[in-house]
């Protein structure tokens, strides 16, 4: 006679394991850590961490390589402004390629602290100065008292800030003749409202991203 087997107790459902394949509880509220690779210059190939907070979108390697090839003649000794610093992809690449001054402006305190940590670990040249400022782009533009050779503008796409930022750059007299402005946005650069004597110097598209360089002629 066959013995009746007692039904086995089913294991309690673990939703975290179903999603992650792990038994331990994962804190989904904690920002994930990712890495950014510096393409060329003194820090070529170095990887630095960044925290993936909402809206943070590093400029891709492909786009950075193209843009910094465009900027190469101007970068050595340049004074740069990275107005929406985020991961530091643009500001750190500029420093790696011999920019002398880079001001990084970042509103997120989490991203700002990671930028400062990364700068503390990267060996800069004696003549280089880099600072991270925890404030809004508009506050910085209204209080800055210097002129820049190169400005990097890669704001959160959803906020549509570009025209206002360009107007404040002109009003604040933060640019000189020959200054270059890198722009990255989801719409064609031809749609921008440019101040007089500014013109679109270079432009390309990668996927859904339009990017290019403006030149200030006067």
N, C-alpha and C positions, 0 to 999 in steps of 0.2 A: 504494500500500500504506500502510495506516494505521500510524503509529508508535505503539509501545506507550509509554504514559506511565508514568513512575516514580511509584509511590504516594507521596503527600506525607506528610511526617512529621507525626504528630499532636502538637498542643501538649500539654505536660505538664499534667496536671490540677492546678488550683490550688484547694484546698478553701476557702481564704479568699475567693477571688473568687466562688466558688459561693455563699457565704453572704452576703458583704457587697457584691458587685459591684465590688470594688476589687482591684487587683493587690497592694497593699502588705499586709504581715502585720499583723493586728490583735491587740493584746494583750488577750485577753478577761479576763485576771485583773485588769486595771486597772479600778478602779471608774469608772463612767460619770459625767459631769457633767451635771446638769440644772438647771433654773431654777425659782424660786419667786417668785410675784408677791404683793407686799403690797397689800392691797385698799383700805385707806382710811387717813386720818390724814396726818401730815407727810410720810410716805414713799409716799403713794398712787401706785400704778402702778410703783414701783421693782421691778426684778427682781434677785434675788440668787441666786448659784449654790449648789447643794448637791451633795454626793457621794452617789451612789446605792449606799450600802453595804447589805448584807443586812439585811432587817427594817425599813429606813427607809421610812416611809410618811407623807408630808405630809398634813395635814388638807386636804380639798378646799376650793376657793374657795367653793363653795356652802355648805358646812357652816360655814366660818369667818365668812362674812357673817352667817348666822343667829345664831351664837353671840355674836359681838361686838355685834350689835344688842341681844341680851339683856343683855350686860355693860356696855353704854355708860354707864349712870348711875354705875357704880362705878369705871370705869377711870381717870378723871383723878386723878392723885396716888396711885394704888393701889400697894401693895407686892405683887408677884406672884412665884409660883414656877412655873416650867415644868420639871416633874420628869423628863420623858422628852423632852428638847428636840429631839433628832433634827435635822431640817432648820431648826428655829427658826421654823416657820410660826406658832406661837401666841405665843411670847415676843416675836418681832419685831413682830407685829401689835399686841400690847399696848403696846410702846414707841412705835410709830407713832401710837397713839391716846392718848398722854399718861400712861401708867403711869410712876410716878417711880422704882421699883426693880423690876428683873426678875433673879432668879437662875435661870440655866439649868443644869440638871444633865444630863450626857450621858456615858454609859459608853464609847462608841466614840471612840477618840482621833482617828480620821480625821474624823468628824462634828464633834467638839469643835473641832478646828483650823479647820475651815471656818466654824463659827459665830464664832469669834474674828476671823477674817479679815473676815467680813461686818460685824461690829460696828465694826471699825476703819474701815470705809469709809462707814458710815452716820452722818450728822451728827445727834447727839443734842442735846437741849435742855440748858441749863446745870444744871438741877435733876434730871437723870436719871442713874441708875447702873445698869449692866448688867454682869453677870459670868457667865462660863461655867466650870462646875466639872466636872472630869473624874473622876467617881466613880460608884458605883452609887447608885440611888435610896435603898436602905436605909442606906448609910453616911451620906448627906446627912441623912436624916430623924432619924438617931440623934445627929447632931452639931449640927444647926441650932439657933440660939438667937434666933429672931425669930418674930414672928407675921405672917401673910399675909392680905391682903384677898381675893386670888384665887389659886387653885391650878389649874394645868392638868395633867390626867392622861390621857395617850394612850400607854399602854405597848404593847409588842409583843403582839399579840393571842394568840399561841401560848403565852405564859408564864403567863397567868391570875394576874396579880399584884394585881389591884384590891383585893380584900378585905384583904389584908395591908397594902397601902399606906394604905388608909383608917384601919385600926386604928392604925398608927404615927403618922399625922397627929394623931389624937386623943390618943394617949398622950404624944406630944412637946409637946402644948399649943402647936401651931404655928398655930392658928386662933383667931379671936375671934368674938364674937357678930355675926352678919351676914355672916361670910365666905362666899364662893362657891367651889364646886369644880366645874370643868368635867370631864366624863368622856366618853370615847369608847371603845366596846368592841363586840365582835361579837354580844353577847347582850343581851336587854332589861334595862334598868336596874332593873326591879322585882326582879331576882334578887339584887341587892346586899345584903350584910349591913351595914346602917347603924347607927352608934352612936346612942344615945339623944339626942333633941333635934336630929337631923339629918333633913331631909326632902327629897324630890325636888321641886325648884322648877319645872323646865321639862324637857321631853324631846321628841325627834323621832327619825325614822329616815330615813336617806338610803341607798338601796340595801341593802347588807348591814350597814351601820354604824348602831349605836344610839348616840345622844349626848344629853347633857343637862346640867343644872346642879343641884347640891345646894346647899342653904342650911343654915348652922349657926345654930341658934336660941339655943343656950346653951353 
